[in-house]
Amino acid sequence: MADFDLAIIGGGINGAGLARDAAGRGIRVLLVEMNDLGSGTSSASSKMIHGGLRYLEHGAFRLVREALSEREVLLRMAPHLVRPMRFMLPPLPGLRSALLLRFGLFLYDILGARRLLPASRTADLTHHPAGQPLKREFRYGFEYSDCSVDDSRLVVLNAVDAAERGAVIQTRTRCTRAERRDEWELVLNDHGRRSVATARVLVNAAGPWIGGVADTIIRQPLARGVRLIKGSHIVVRRQFQNDFGYILEAPDRRVVFVLPFADDFSLIGTTDENFVGDLSAPTPTPQEIGYLCDVVNRYFRNVVTPDEVVRSFSGVRALYDDGSNKPEDVTRDYELVLDKSDGKAPLLTVYGGKITTYRRLAEAALARWDPTSGRRGAGPRSRRCRAGSSRPRRLNRKPTKRCGDGHFCPGSTPAGCCMPTGFAWTESLKTRAAWTIWDSSLRAT
Ligand SMILES: Cc1cc2nc3c(=O)[nH]c(=O)nc-3n(C[C@H](O)[C@H](O)[C@H](O)COP(=O)(O)OP(=O)(O)OC[C@H]3O[C@@H](n4cnc5c(N)ncnc54)[C@H](O)[C@@H]3O)c2cc1C
């Protein structure tokens, strides 16, 4: 018998969410992550749980509806990581008409199953706190709700919860080989220590590395095309004192967000560019930084220049190639491709996906194939599914308190550094996620 029912390559939000859902259903799960949990694209996002207002223009109603309804599920599940945020959209003359924007927000309100979040409305910016940092010419705007999220911690807590439900989570462990027979044989490398594990089903959830994993580790080319699209962010000293996020239309009709970030900063992003290069270190180009400053300077009184940027980072999306020309037009929806060639162990490949929809992606994946029965899995309304991700079980609250050193740490800490407490807590779960929480703290603060 195989050691595991399900082996997952990749400890980003999609791998961790799938591990949590599957472990909750009693499936024996192994997740391997070559670096730290959430160290890939899942810590380089815009840190929003959102429906994606822009996707309405592309007719992606299914994705928008699903993402909108996930906002409140995640708010309930992890209120310490997901926070409601009001956004201001000031229309810039010459771009989308005010009528079109208002209609888009009306659709956004009715597509999202809102119970907690307030509806959109038109705001008089001459008397509204969100109008204060904007240039005087912006006399009205549209206000609506989405949420912000601590992306890397959401990944960590999903992995920790999966481990509490019995999953084996191995960080700093690279899968170097996957042999496909009637079951999978995986060769793993943990700091030079080689080990072998077997599993009935393999999931390639390696984010932007899916192509590399398919070609060199599984040695079966991807069944569908993938588009690697880079998005960059800059961090500057806080541009305004209110708690609003701003969504700004750029002259090329893309949108740029300006969000309050880590108390004293503003996070500005993102760009969209085809990506070719080293996945371990995607970095913003001077052109991207200039573009983001230029968009912000069209709206805010305070001028931002590239030399005021205190930090910048890029992430790479691995999107399902739908043939779109422009990077910003490629679908942001997820696509799951299941290959169960006769007599061979099944392989599931994950394309795309958003932080916002990770839970629904996991449900959809397990509905396609149940690794324990070898048949179609349980649908979203089944009891088995409710035991997995659907059950609105709260994620652990512990790892978000700040200790004396300003790092986030698990649980109450002695004065000083949180590291030892983190270690004790996570070692007991045998996940070695302490490094993860530590690393995540360093990344995000
Ligand atoms: C700029 C930008 C902004 C975004 N903003 C948002 C947003 O605001 N809201 C939202 O909902 N979504 C957003 N997204 C989308 C979201 O961030 C991604 O879709 C999501 O993080 C993808 O997660 P993943 O698990 O598929 O990939 P990743 O997070 O990249 O995880 C894949 C993991 O696989 C590991 N791996 C690779 N090869 C191996 C191997 N051989 N062995 C072991 N491990 C391996 C990697 O180390 C990596 O950690 C944004 C994306 C970008 C790029």
The ligand as a Gaussian input file, in Angstrom:
#p B3LYP/6-31G(d) Opt

LIG

0 1
 C        1.473000      40.511000      -8.408000
 C        0.378000      39.588000      -7.956000
 C       -0.660000      40.083000      -7.192000
 C       -1.682000      39.219000      -6.783000
 N       -2.646000      39.714000      -5.971000
 C       -3.635000      38.900000      -5.543000
 C       -4.595000      39.383000      -4.630000
 O       -4.548000      40.532000      -4.185000
 N       -5.587000      38.532000      -4.257000
 C       -5.652000      37.256000      -4.708000
 O       -6.603000      36.566000      -4.356000
 N       -4.706000      36.736000      -5.536000
 C       -3.687000      37.536000      -5.954000
 N       -2.717000      37.047000      -6.773000
 C       -2.772000      35.638000      -7.205000
 C       -2.170000      34.721000      -6.146000
 O       -1.114000      35.333000      -5.458000
 C       -1.627000      33.440000      -6.802000
 O       -2.540000      32.939000      -7.724000
 C       -1.372000      32.353000      -5.759000
 O       -0.527000      32.856000      -4.758000
 C       -0.748000      31.128000      -6.416000
 O       -0.473000      30.201000      -5.402000
 P        0.197000      28.796000      -5.706000
 O        0.100000      27.972000      -4.487000
 O       -0.406000      28.229000      -6.956000
 O        1.713000      29.132000      -6.115000
 P        2.959000      29.541000      -5.182000
 O        2.561000      30.400000      -4.061000
 O        4.022000      30.075000      -6.093000
 O        3.421000      28.149000      -4.563000
 C        4.108000      27.173000      -5.318000
 C        5.164000      26.567000      -4.412000
 O        5.735000      25.410000      -5.027000
 C        7.042000      25.266000      -4.531000
 N        7.790000      24.342000      -5.397000
 C        8.100000      24.508000      -6.698000
 N        8.787000      23.432000      -7.154000
 C        8.901000      22.551000      -6.116000
 C        9.510000      21.269000      -5.965000
 N       10.154000      20.657000      -6.969000
 N        9.450000      20.659000      -4.749000
 C        8.816000      21.264000      -3.703000
 N        8.243000      22.484000      -3.806000
 C        8.272000      23.129000      -4.991000
 C        7.573000      26.700000      -4.555000
 O        8.674000      26.890000      -3.688000
 C        6.342000      27.517000      -4.148000
 O        6.358000      27.865000      -2.766000
 C       -1.658000      37.865000      -7.175000
 C       -0.602000      37.364000      -7.945000
 C        0.424000      38.226000      -8.329000
 C        1.574000      37.691000      -9.117000

